[in-house]
Amino acid sequence: MLEYRRFHVFQWVLCLALWLFFGFDLQAADRASGDFGFSVGMDYSSGDYGLAKETDMLYLPLSLTYERFPWRSTLTLSHLRITGPGGVIGGGDGSVIVGESGKGSGSGGGGGPGGGKRGLSTEQGLGDIVASLSYALDSLWNLPVALDLTGKVKFATADAEKGLGTGENDYVLQFDIADNYDRFTPFATL
């Protein structure tokens, strides 16, 4: 248990150090060599996901981006809070994965953290870290639409025992296409 707490503290210290390094030194970066970006967000979702009771999930991502056309790299750190009967697991990017009942965000009886609603429990902590690298393919062929090739790696940093993640690394290769029509931009991912 002590070893787990040390690792957990190390994760938060690492996240804070990255935030301080990238968040406060953006103006000092040489803009001619590329653009740094920093964004925070929030996603709240709620649903029964085919289970007997509703599950509520709060996803708070922090993204650090470096872009030098045609390349773009992003590192996303997140905090998750899941309240429900169990069986719903955080997917690493704010999405949910429905697993077996009894797995996921616990199956507490109302006396633990998040108590109050019988049969529900609350788990929270660091989510999975997601790194991505994109290349703008439209730069090669002077296409009239934006076409990106993106590779993503989800590192299993979320606590699988708490149902905050799967405990597995994931790898994704995707194509994104978008085009502007006045104020409307249709977008698709394959």
N, C-alpha and C positions, 0 to 999 in steps of 0.2 A: 504494500500500500504506500509506503514511504517513497519507493522508487517511482510509482505512478505519479504521486504529487510533485516530485522533483521534475519529472518530464512535463507535467501540466504547467508548472511555473515556468519552465524553460520555454514552452511554446508561447506563453503570453509575453515573456520578456523579448523573445525574438520578434513577435508581431509589433510590439511597442517600438523596438529598435528600428525595424523597417519603416514604420510609420514616421518616426522622428527623422530618419535619414532622408526619406523621399518626400515627406510632407513639408518640411520646413526649408529645404534647400532647392526648391524648384526654380526660384528666380536666379540663383547662382549658376544653374546649369547653362552650358553653352547651347543656346537655342539654335545656332546654325547647324549643329550636328544632330538635331532631332528634338522632338517635343516630349516632355514628361507630363503626365496627367495624374490626377488624384481624384477619386470619387467615392462617395459613400451612398448607401441606399437602404431601403427597407422594403420588405415584402411580407405581408401578413396574409395567410391563407387559412381557411377553415372548411371542413367538410367531413362527411362520414366515411368516405373512401371505401364504401362497401362493408363497413364494420357497424356494430350495434350502436356505438356512440361517436360523437364528433371529436375530431382532433384539430387543435389549433396550432399553427406553426408561425413563429416569427423568425425571419431571416434577415440579418444585418450584415451586408457585405462591405468590405473596404477594398477598393481596387487601385492598384498602381499600374500605370501604363507608360510605355516608352514607344514612340512612333517616329520612324524615319522612313519616309515613303520609298519603296512599296512595302516595307516591313512594319509590323505592329506586334509588340509583346505585352502581355498583361499578367499580373499576379493578383489573385483575389483571395483574401483572408475573410473569414466570416465568424459570426456568433449565431448560434441557433438556440431557440427555446421551443420545445414541443410539449404540449399538454394534451393528453388523451389516454385511451384505454390500453394502448400498446398495439403493435402491428404496423405502425406507420413510422418509416425511417427517413431521416433527412437525406436528400439525394446529392448534396454537395454544391448545388447551384441554386438552391431555393426550391427545387422540385421535391416531390415526395415519392417514396417507394413503399408500396403496400406489401408487407411480408406476412408471415404467419402470426396469428393472434397470440398474444402473450410475449412476443418479441417486439422490439422497438422501444417506445418511450415508457416502458414499464407497465405494471398492472397493480399499482398500489391501491390501498383501500381508503383513501381520503385523509389519512392521518399524517402523511409525509408532506414534502414540499409540494405546494400546489393543492393541498388537501381541500376540503370544502365540497367537492363533487365526488360522490361515492364512485369508486372504481376507476378514477382518473389519477394520473400522476404527472408531474412536470419534471422534465430533464432539460438542462441547458449547459452550454459550453462551446468551446472552439469547434467550428465546422471544418470540413475538409478544405485544404488549400488547393486552388485550381490555377495552373499555369497554362498560358496559351501563346502560340506564335502564329501570326497570319501573314500571308503574302497576297498583295493585290494583283491578281492575274490580268486584270484589264489593262495594266500598265504595259504588258508584253505585246498586246494586239490592238491597242487603242480602241477598245470596245466602247459602245455608247452606254453600257450598263456597268455597274460596279460588280465585280466578280472576285471573291476572296477564297483562298484555300487556307483552312485553319486546322492546326493540330492542337489538341488539348490533353493535358494530363491532370487527373484528379488524384492528389496524394491523400491517402487514408489517414488523416490526422484527427478526424472526429472520433469521439469515443463510441465504438460499436456496442459496448456493453450497455450504454445508456440509450442506444437507438438513435444517436445523432449522426451516424454514418454506417456504411456497410462493412467497414474494416478492410476493404479491398481497394487497391489502386485501379483507376479506370483510364482508358485511352480512347480518344475520339479523333477521327479525321472527318472534316465537314467542308462543304462548299456553301458559300453564301452568295446570293444574287439580289441586287436591289436596283431600282431605277426611280428617278424623280419625275413626277408629273405635277408641276405647280407646287401645291402644299401637300400633296399625297405621295408617299413613297412605299410602294409595295415591296415586300421583303420575303425571301424564302430561304430555307436552310435544308440541304440534303445531307 
